[in-house]
Amino acid sequence: MKLSIKRALVSTAITAAFAAPMAANATNGMNLEGYGPIATGMGGASMAYDNGTAAVMNNPATLGLMEDGDGRFDAALGMLGPDVTATGASAADSDGTMYWMPALGYAVREGNLTYGIGVFSQGGMGTDYDTDTWPAMGEAQEVRSEVGVGRLILPVAFNVNDQLTLAGSADLVWAGMDLRMSMPCSSLGGMVTGATDAFTAFACDAPNGFPGGGTDIAQLDFSDDSRFTGAAKGYGLAGKLGIHYQANDVLAVGATFHSRTYMSDLDAGVNFWGNGGILMTGDITVKNFQWPSTFALGVSVTPSDKVQLAMDVKRIRWSETMKNFEMTFSNAGGSMDFAMPMNWEDQTVVSLGGSFAVSDAVTLRAGYNKGTNPVPNSTLNYLFPATPENHVTLGLGYVLEDDSEINVSYARALMQTDTSGSGVKIDHAQNNFQFMYSAKF
């Protein structure tokens, strides 16, 4: 019976992994402030204690904290609610206010070995401004951005002894991206870094720029108008390493390294709009879009059966992957290369959290998450406002029966205000929720 349950849960996880859409909005840069409601309720701290199968996104070594012979299946749903206003000529509110993120995880420990499978949203960012707002610049379509990255993760943890656990994972990574961006045609021309054939002398008012010429505003458009998928898609690999050490009954430490991703370029069909119609069509390639490497170290202190305290410090190396946003447009007439400077800085994130067991059934959690803003004001764009720095979190765990429980979390990203190099003021806050049902066997 137990074996058949395991097989059924693994089959469900694999099927859902490839069906589940992945989209999110920025919190710690483009990362979520926490993975799984147990960790998120504690400010995202997760390196040194058991936080369920979200360990595959946090520190896979904590999977080894399961008891020998035990298994666990987690099904989660997250909702990110960003509140973004970009004030240029006037105030423009983003309509991208709700992004759903499913997640699944399965793990079982047999002897000193723990293994499983998980599918989680890594993160992303996105906005959506209506046609009557200034970012649309009078064009007939709204402007929007959406980046979503997800992972199918295969973890393995090995308990060297009663104190030390080593772990690693192989990650299949996929990314989706939408972009519909209006700008003065001269600004678009200024992004061109190279061109061939008919586009060698790109100009807005010339036939070898946009056929028909004379347009003042141009709109770059590759978008499938869905908040769950992206028109441009790419796939690749990454990996993680983790370690957990239980020093004594009170103190534990954990650390992890997440590699940068190695994904293919993202490809989609694209239109250039202007003067109320399509000026050019072709294909767009988003070049070398990758997720950065991450180092993290954490501690957990459990002074009693009822109280647990945790702290993590994380370093996310955005500078290695977010220097420039590069694209190539091509059609029968030739090709053009575009580059949008990003120049993101490496980010330090500190997560603090605590939990208190009110009873055998109820656990309360609270935390604080502080991340430095990786986006320089000089390159800040109202389509990519990955700026929140401060998060306050709450969580609740409730045991339904001996073999099942639910966990929920709420995170408030406090209002962050920044002004871009072009003088656009961007206000960004969030209300984020996660819910998870867990079955143990």
Buried (B, 14 or more C-beta within 10 A) or exposed (E): EEEEEBEEBBEBBBEBBEEBBBBBBBBBBBBBBBBBBBBBBBBBBBBBBBBBBBBBBBBBBBBBBBEEEEBBBBBBBBEBBBBBBBBBEEEBBBBBBEBBBBBBBBBBBEEEEBBBBBBBBBBBBBBBBBBEBBBBBEBEBBBBBBBBBBBBBBBBBBBEEEEBBBBBBEBBBBBBBBBBBBBBBEBBBEBBEEBEEBBEEBBBEEEBBBEEBEBEBBBBBBBBEEBBBBBBBBEBEBBBBBBBBBEEEEBBBBBBBBBBBEBBBBBBEBBBBBBEEBBBEBBBBBBBBBBBBBEBBBBBBBEEEEEBBBBBBBBBBBBBBBBBBBBBBBBEBBBBBBBBEBBBBBBBBBBBBBBEBEEEEEBBBBBBBBBBBBBBEEBBBBBBBBBBBBBBBBBBBEBEEEEBBBBBBBBBBEEBEBEBEEEBBBBBBBBBBBBBBBBBB
